Amino acid sequence: MDAWFRNLFKGGSGTKSISYQTARKLARDTNPAVRRELAGRDDVAPEILVFLADDPEPEVRQAIAANQASPAHADRVLAGDADQEVRGALAEKIARLAPGLSVDVRDKVGQLAHDTLEALARDQVTRVRRILAEALKDVAHAPPEVIRRLARDAEAEVSSPVLQFSPLLTDADLLEIIASNPVSARLCAISRRDGVNAPVADAIAGSNDTAAIGALLANPTAQIREQVLDQLIDRAELVEIWHVPLVHRPRLPAGAVAKLARFVADGLLKALQDRRDLTPKTMDEVRRIVDRRLRRKGRHSAGADGANPEDALKMAIELQRAGRLDEPMIGEAVRTGDREFAIAALAVRSGLPADLIRKVVGERNAKGMVAITWKAGFSAKLAETLQLRLAQVNRRDILAADGANYPLAIATLEFQIDFLRNAG
């Protein structure tokens, strides 16, 4: 038991200026104000403070709870007090003194102190648990079982500080909590921990919680494996809150910067180009992508909505013959607003009339857009992009890919194509 902890739970070091007999008499005074004043002093014998811990007046017990000179037995009694203000005062006292906390249960006083923290961690009032969690969140010698209880608390305002800062939580603890499908705020707290290890980062990335993954990406100390980061970048186009943290990640996999350059907002392109970890080859590739985007944007802003339908179709046919009408080209056309070229490219690749595709786009037909993308031989990921960016389907109505798989069965996709042809 260290000196600080004895001071917290056994008594202060002030010089005694009140006699035992006087204090004993005042402890039985009929005036609650007198007893309350006595309860707040640090020069009163411990047994009198224990006696006042059972006082019928909550204000007196609250003063005992706040008194740093109160002995361990008094604090343990007050941890179960019926009045939440009393328990709150006890938690606040611990919060003020927690930086030096070191619990040693080898003697009776240490065990009482330990039991006090356990009782407060189980308190039914959220405010009491929150105060305790804030106090113990970064204390290296707090009782591990108390920390684990607070970390699993149902209220995010209690669990989040501990989840983000406590050095006592192991990767096994964190993985168990992640596996329990906690609320987003708790996942975000884990994502912000200093030095998130790879297994925990993998679990966060697999949670599909966009806010928590965004917090993980924004954490420069998080150890995100290259394969996982690559997978997140492949998903990032439709998750705008990931763009800024991805652009500023300390290390990115090879080819990641070029991928990001194809879809992040114009304001982030300079940050990509200014990265110091780019090879000359990557720098040239990013520069070409940016130049191509700017040229397309300039053409779009001139009011042509990209090429006119006839020219767009001719261009798409020529590119198809040259074997260059690929997915990145169509994705980039959509992102830069070249609507007619995207429609023409889908028509050439799918064999469907451009007017039919234009109709599906105009109707914001999610199923139709997915079926056309499939018919054109492109990925389910591009189908998401085309729904959102080309057909402008409401985000909540988008048919999301199941990993690399299309969200609709082959038979359903074939039916959709036949339906569109007949309807057209």
VENFEN-V183291 format. One record per backbone hydrogen bond with DSSP energy under -0.5 kcal/mol. NH is the residue of the N-H (numbers start at 1). CO is the residue of the C=O. If there is no record, write none. Layout:
nh={NH/NH}
co={CO/CO}
This chain:
nh={2/6/7/8/9/10/11/23/24/25/26/27/28/28/29/32/34/35/36/37/38/39/40/40/41/48/49/50/51/52/53/54/55/58/60/61/62/63/64/65/66/67/67/70/72/75/76/77/78/79/80/81/84/86/87/88/89/90/91/92/93/94/95/96/97/98/100/101/103/104/107/111/112/113/114/115/116/117/118/119/120/121/122/123/126/128/129/130/131/132/133/134/135/136/137/139/140/142/146/147/148/149/150/151/152/153/156/158/159/160/162/163/164/165/166/169/174/175/176/177/178/179/180/180/181/182/186/187/188/189/190/191/192/193/194/196/201/202/203/204/205/206/207/208/209/210/213/214/215/216/217/218/219/220/222/223/224/225/229/230/231/232/233/234/235/236/236/238/239/240/242/243/244/246/247/248/249/256/259/260/261/262/262/263/264/268/269/269/270/272/273/274/275/278/283/284/285/286/287/288/289/290/291/292/293/294/295/296/297/298/299/300/301/302/303/304/305/312/313/314/315/316/317/318/319/320/321/322/323/324/325/326/330/331/332/333/334/335/336/337/338/339/340/342/343/344/345/346/347/348/349/350/351/357/358/359/360/361/362/363/364/365/366/369/370/371/372/373/374/375/376/377/378/380/383/384/385/386/387/388/389/390/390/391/393/397/398/398/400/402/403/405/413/414/415/416/417/418/419/420/421/422/423/424}
co={102/2/3/4/5/6/6/19/20/21/22/23/24/25/26/30/31/31/32/33/34/35/36/37/38/45/45/46/47/48/49/51/52/56/57/57/58/59/60/61/62/63/64/67/9/71/72/73/74/75/77/78/82/83/83/84/85/86/87/88/89/90/91/92/93/94/97/98/141/102/104/107/108/109/110/111/112/113/114/115/116/117/118/120/124/125/125/126/127/128/129/130/131/132/133/136/138/139/143/143/144/145/146/147/148/150/154/155/155/156/158/159/160/161/162/166/170/171/172/173/174/175/176/177/178/177/183/183/184/185/186/187/188/190/164/193/197/198/199/200/201/202/204/205/204/208/209/210/211/212/213/214/216/218/219/196/222/223/225/226/227/228/229/230/231/232/233/235/236/238/239/240/240/242/243/244/246/253/255/256/257/258/259/260/260/265/265/266/266/268/269/270/272/275/279/280/281/282/283/284/285/286/287/288/289/290/291/292/293/294/295/296/297/298/300/299/300/308/309/310/311/312/313/314/315/316/317/318/320/319/319/324/326/327/328/329/330/331/332/334/333/337/305/338/339/340/341/342/343/344/345/346/347/353/354/355/356/357/358/359/361/360/364/365/366/367/368/369/370/371/372/374/373/404/379/380/381/382/383/384/385/385/386/386/387/394/394/395/398/405/401/402/409/410/411/412/413/414/415/416/417/418/419/420}
